Each structure stands twice: as C-alpha cells, then as structure tokens.
Amino acid sequence: MDGAGWKLDLAAAARMLELVAPGGLAVVDDMTPGYGPDPVRDFFFGNSELVTIEILTTPETAALLATRV
C-alpha cells in the first residue's frame, strides 16, 4: 500500500484491503519503529481479518506485513 494519503483516511485503507485475497499480503512501509500511539498500527493490529507483524527495514524505519486470513 503506497501513497501516504490513505494513512490519514483509514476508511480508504479498509477499501484497499478489500482487494487483498485471503492469504494475500499487504506491505505498509515508511513507518517509524516504536512510534505510538499510532492509528495506522492500531488499524492493522486490531483488524481481526489480518495477521500483522512489524519488521525493521533499517534502524530508523519499519514496515508492517499484514496477511489476510
């Protein structure tokens, strides 16, 4: 998922995730590790249709990997 605008409109994120098939993967990059509270992380980690993990991509940046179940 690219384009920072959706991070300000989580309803848009929900609509984009409708395109992810079960077993499909959504990647959310340009995250700051350990930053919170964060509505984007809350959206992905709190979504019962997703299994989400956070990985470091550099010491200063992170990404979320979300698989639709």
C-alpha angles and dihedrals in degrees: 000000000000135000116071094230094083090058086069093046110047090179086067089051090053090052092050091050089058085073092059111094121218106284090023122129130230118195120203112190137177093059124147110234117245094003115146161223087028126170091202092057090042090053095051100037092043096049109105091204092062138065105207134187132178121224132184113243092182130352088269102038137054140187134208119226112200124184120195112232 
